[in-house]
Amino acid sequence: MAARCEAATRLTAVEHESNEGTCNNGMRDSGEIDNSGTQVERTDLMANNGENFSQFDISKEEIEKLVSEVVRYVMFKTHQNSGCPIKREELVQLVTKNYTYRSLPAFVINAAKEKLSSVFGYELRELQRSRPSSTNQGRASQQNSVADARSYILISQLRPEVYKKFVEDANTAQLAGFTFVIVSIVHLAGGKIAEENLWHHLKRMGLYDNDTSHPVLGNVKQALEALVQQRYLQKDKVNGPEGNILFYELAERALDGPVSQKIKEYISQIVKKDPVPVDVD
């Protein structure tokens, strides 16, 4: 597994590389550098939003407090839940628990985006929740999909080489490799693969669904389920002649434009040809 994942442990870097053109200097906007070389923090968070700020009967201090609460929540939740997307609804509730201005959540979230980028070097990227391709979905499933259609993930804006040197945890590199391998298998299968066929490929790599003590992944089945929670994959149960068949399908995080393109490029490098759907039977 380690040997196979070594070439694939770039998934974390994939998401960071997609931002290389956005912020080549990492935290370059967090302030100015004085003559002594000390960074001077920019304190006027609302400087660029002065005209819009007047629409709310709320003090500047209250707005900045709300922005800070959203920033703290996003960073803590991302760490606590291993990078699982954060529903927009959660951030809206955080802002509206004491205020009723309809446009306030969007204003605060946008200000939090600016602060995360300028101060912490993160992009708060919005994802539109994708739905399974099957039309055999229950009403409750459809309602839930609509309710939490928009979510956010944090993406580092540091250059890949800087991120790898100062931020990346070497202990999680093989977990990133596992994610890359799974996403690549599903991608090469045309974006959707039956659970049985996926485990067929994983068994060839020494990964078994009944393995609960893998030296790197621990419970392998739970490691796969974590990719569903992180929205790299989604499950789709299809009714067929032989009963219900569970499929794994690429979800919005794997389908995100820059990330998807980078994954295709890496797959091309590995297989030495353009990635195309293949027969996975």
C-alpha positions as CSV (number, residue, x, y, z in Angstrom):
1,M,0.0,0.0,0.0
2,A,2.8,2.4,0.9
3,A,4.6,2.0,-2.4
4,R,1.4,2.4,-4.4
5,C,0.3,5.4,-2.4
6,E,3.7,7.1,-2.6
7,A,3.0,8.4,-6.1
8,A,-0.5,9.4,-5.1
9,T,0.2,11.3,-1.9
10,R,-0.3,14.6,-3.7
11,L,-4.0,14.9,-3.2
12,T,-3.6,17.5,-0.4
13,A,-1.2,19.4,-2.6
14,V,-3.7,19.2,-5.5
15,E,-6.2,21.4,-3.7
16,H,-3.4,23.8,-2.7
17,E,-1.9,24.0,-6.2
18,S,-5.3,25.0,-7.5
19,N,-4.8,28.3,-5.6
20,E,-1.3,28.9,-6.7
21,G,-2.4,31.5,-9.2
22,T,-4.8,33.1,-6.7
23,C,-2.3,33.9,-4.0
24,N,1.3,33.2,-5.0
25,N,2.7,34.9,-2.0
26,G,0.6,33.1,0.6
27,M,-0.4,35.7,3.2
28,R,0.8,38.7,1.2
29,D,-2.4,40.7,2.0
30,S,-2.3,40.3,5.8
31,G,-0.6,43.7,6.3
32,E,2.3,45.8,5.4
33,I,6.0,45.4,6.3
34,D,7.6,48.4,8.1
35,N,11.2,49.4,7.8
36,S,12.3,47.1,10.6
37,G,10.8,44.1,8.7
38,T,8.0,43.7,11.2
39,Q,4.5,42.9,9.8
40,V,2.0,45.5,10.7
41,E,-1.5,43.9,10.9
42,R,-4.3,45.5,9.1
43,T,-6.9,46.3,11.7
44,D,-9.7,47.9,9.7
45,L,-11.6,44.8,8.5
46,M,-14.4,46.9,7.1
47,A,-12.2,49.2,5.1
48,N,-13.3,47.7,1.8
49,N,-16.9,47.4,2.8
50,G,-17.7,50.9,4.1
51,E,-20.5,51.6,1.7
52,N,-22.3,48.4,2.3
53,F,-21.7,48.5,6.1
54,S,-24.2,51.4,6.5
55,Q,-27.2,49.3,5.6
56,F,-27.1,47.6,9.0
57,D,-28.0,49.3,12.3
58,I,-25.1,47.5,13.9
59,S,-21.9,48.9,15.2
60,K,-18.6,48.2,13.4
61,E,-17.4,46.3,16.5
62,E,-20.4,44.0,16.4
63,I,-19.8,43.2,12.8
64,E,-16.2,42.5,13.4
65,K,-17.2,40.3,16.3
66,L,-19.5,38.3,14.1
67,V,-16.8,38.0,11.4
68,S,-14.4,36.7,14.0
69,E,-16.9,34.2,15.3
70,V,-17.4,32.8,11.8
71,V,-13.7,32.6,11.2
72,R,-13.1,30.8,14.5
73,Y,-16.0,28.4,13.8
74,V,-14.8,27.5,10.3
75,M,-11.2,26.9,11.4
76,F,-12.2,24.9,14.5
77,K,-14.9,22.8,12.7
78,T,-12.5,22.0,9.8
79,H,-9.9,20.7,12.3
80,Q,-12.4,18.9,14.4
81,N,-14.1,17.1,11.5
82,S,-11.0,16.3,9.5
83,G,-11.8,18.7,6.7
84,C,-15.5,17.8,6.2
85,P,-17.4,20.6,4.4
86,I,-19.2,23.1,6.6
87,K,-22.8,23.7,5.6
88,R,-23.7,27.3,4.8
89,E,-26.7,26.9,7.1
90,E,-24.5,26.5,10.1
91,L,-22.8,29.9,9.4
92,V,-26.1,31.6,8.7
93,Q,-27.4,30.4,12.1
94,L,-24.3,31.6,13.8
95,V,-24.9,35.1,12.4
96,T,-28.7,35.3,12.8
97,K,-29.0,34.0,16.4
98,N,-29.1,37.6,17.6
99,Y,-29.8,39.6,14.5
100,T,-32.6,39.5,11.9
101,Y,-31.1,41.4,9.0
102,R,-31.8,39.3,5.9
103,S,-28.6,40.2,4.0
104,L,-26.3,40.2,7.1
105,P,-25.2,36.5,6.8
106,A,-23.9,37.0,3.3
107,F,-22.1,40.2,4.3
108,V,-20.4,38.6,7.3
109,I,-19.5,35.4,5.4
110,N,-17.9,37.5,2.6
111,A,-16.0,39.5,5.2
112,A,-14.9,36.2,6.9
113,K,-13.6,35.1,3.5
114,E,-11.5,38.2,3.2
115,K,-10.1,37.8,6.7
116,L,-9.3,34.1,6.2
117,S,-7.5,34.9,3.0
118,S,-5.6,38.1,4.1
119,V,-4.7,37.0,7.7
120,F,-4.6,33.2,7.7
121,G,-3.8,32.4,4.0
122,Y,-6.9,30.3,3.4
123,E,-9.5,30.4,0.8
124,L,-13.0,29.7,2.0
125,R,-14.2,27.8,-1.1
126,E,-17.9,27.3,-1.7
127,L,-19.1,24.0,-3.0
128,Q,-22.5,23.2,-4.6
129,R,-23.6,19.9,-3.3
130,S,-23.9,17.4,-6.1
131,R,-26.7,14.8,-6.2
132,P,-26.4,11.1,-7.2
133,S,-27.0,10.5,-10.9
134,S,-29.7,7.9,-10.1
135,T,-33.3,9.1,-10.2
136,N,-34.4,6.5,-7.7
137,Q,-34.0,8.8,-4.8
138,G,-36.5,9.1,-2.0
139,R,-38.3,12.4,-1.3
140,A,-36.5,12.9,2.1
141,S,-33.2,12.4,0.4
142,Q,-34.0,15.1,-2.2
143,Q,-35.2,17.5,0.5
144,N,-32.0,17.1,2.5
145,S,-29.9,17.6,-0.6
146,V,-31.6,20.9,-1.3
147,A,-31.5,22.0,2.3
148,D,-27.7,21.7,2.6
149,A,-26.9,22.4,-1.1
150,R,-24.1,24.9,-0.3
151,S,-21.1,24.2,1.9
152,Y,-17.6,25.5,2.4
153,I,-14.1,24.0,2.7
154,L,-10.8,25.6,3.6
155,I,-8.0,25.5,1.0
156,S,-4.5,26.8,1.8
157,Q,-3.3,29.6,-0.5
158,L,0.4,28.8,0.3
159,R,2.6,27.7,-2.6
160,P,2.7,23.9,-2.6
161,E,6.4,23.7,-1.7
162,V,5.9,26.1,1.2
163,Y,2.8,24.2,2.4
164,K,4.7,20.9,2.2
165,K,7.7,22.2,4.1
166,F,6.0,24.1,6.9
167,V,2.3,22.8,7.2
168,E,1.8,19.3,5.8
169,D,1.8,16.6,8.4
170,A,3.9,13.7,7.2
171,N,1.9,11.3,9.3
172,T,-1.2,11.9,7.2
173,A,0.5,11.7,3.8
174,Q,-0.6,8.1,3.2
175,L,-4.2,9.0,4.1
176,A,-4.1,11.6,1.4
177,G,-2.6,8.9,-0.9
178,F,-5.6,6.6,0.0
179,T,-8.0,9.4,-1.0
180,F,-6.2,10.0,-4.2
181,V,-6.2,6.3,-5.1
182,I,-10.0,6.0,-4.4
183,V,-10.9,9.1,-6.4
184,S,-8.7,8.0,-9.3
185,I,-10.3,4.5,-9.4
186,V,-13.8,6.0,-9.5
187,H,-12.7,8.6,-12.0
188,L,-11.3,6.0,-14.4
189,A,-14.5,4.0,-14.0
190,G,-16.4,6.9,-15.5
191,G,-17.2,8.7,-12.2
192,K,-19.3,5.9,-10.7
193,I,-18.4,2.4,-9.6
194,A,-20.3,-0.4,-7.9
195,E,-19.2,-1.1,-4.3
196,E,-18.3,-4.7,-5.2
197,N,-16.1,-3.6,-8.0
198,L,-14.4,-0.9,-5.9
199,W,-13.5,-3.5,-3.2
200,H,-12.3,-5.8,-5.9
201,H,-9.7,-3.2,-6.9
202,L,-8.8,-2.4,-3.3
203,K,-8.3,-6.1,-2.4
204,R,-5.7,-6.2,-5.2
205,M,-3.9,-3.5,-3.2
206,G,-4.1,-5.4,0.1
207,L,-7.1,-3.5,1.5
208,Y,-10.1,-5.5,2.7
209,D,-13.5,-4.4,4.0
210,N,-13.2,-6.6,7.1
211,D,-9.8,-5.1,8.1
212,T,-10.2,-3.1,11.3
213,S,-6.6,-2.7,12.2
214,H,-4.7,-1.6,9.1
215,P,-1.4,0.0,10.2
216,V,-2.2,3.3,8.4
217,L,-5.9,3.4,7.8
218,G,-7.1,1.6,10.9
219,N,-10.6,0.4,10.0
220,V,-10.5,0.4,6.2
221,K,-14.3,0.5,5.7
222,Q,-14.5,3.5,8.0
223,A,-11.7,5.2,6.1
224,L,-13.7,4.8,2.9
225,E,-16.8,6.1,4.7
226,A,-14.8,9.2,5.8
227,L,-14.4,10.1,2.1
228,V,-18.2,10.2,1.8
229,Q,-18.3,12.5,4.9
230,Q,-15.6,14.7,3.4
231,R,-17.6,14.8,0.1
232,Y,-15.0,13.3,-2.2
233,L,-17.6,10.5,-2.8
234,Q,-21.3,10.0,-2.4
235,K,-23.3,6.8,-2.3
236,D,-26.1,6.0,-4.7
237,K,-28.3,3.0,-4.2
238,V,-29.9,1.7,-7.4
239,N,-32.7,-0.8,-7.7
240,G,-31.9,-3.5,-10.2
241,P,-33.1,-7.0,-11.3
242,E,-30.9,-8.5,-8.6
243,G,-31.9,-6.1,-5.9
244,N,-30.4,-2.9,-4.6
245,I,-26.8,-2.2,-5.7
246,L,-24.7,0.4,-3.9
247,F,-22.6,2.6,-6.0
248,Y,-19.8,5.1,-5.1
249,E,-19.9,8.2,-7.2
250,L,-17.7,11.3,-7.3
251,A,-19.0,14.1,-5.1
252,E,-18.5,17.9,-5.3
253,R,-15.1,18.0,-3.7
254,A,-13.7,15.6,-6.3
255,L,-15.6,17.3,-9.1
256,D,-14.5,20.9,-8.1
257,G,-13.0,22.3,-11.3
258,P,-9.3,23.0,-10.4
259,V,-9.1,19.9,-8.2
260,S,-10.7,17.6,-10.9
261,Q,-8.3,19.0,-13.5
262,K,-5.2,18.4,-11.4
263,I,-6.3,14.9,-10.6
264,K,-6.7,14.2,-14.3
265,E,-3.2,15.6,-15.0
266,Y,-1.7,13.3,-12.3
267,I,-3.6,10.3,-13.6
268,S,-2.2,11.0,-17.1
269,Q,1.3,11.2,-15.7
270,I,0.8,7.8,-14.0
271,V,-0.8,5.9,-16.8
272,K,1.2,7.9,-19.5
273,K,-1.9,8.6,-21.5
274,D,-5.1,10.7,-21.4
275,P,-7.4,9.4,-18.7
276,V,-10.5,7.9,-20.2
277,P,-13.3,5.7,-18.6
278,V,-12.3,2.0,-18.5
279,D,-14.0,-1.2,-18.0
280,V,-13.6,-2.0,-14.3
281,D,-15.2,-5.5,-14.3
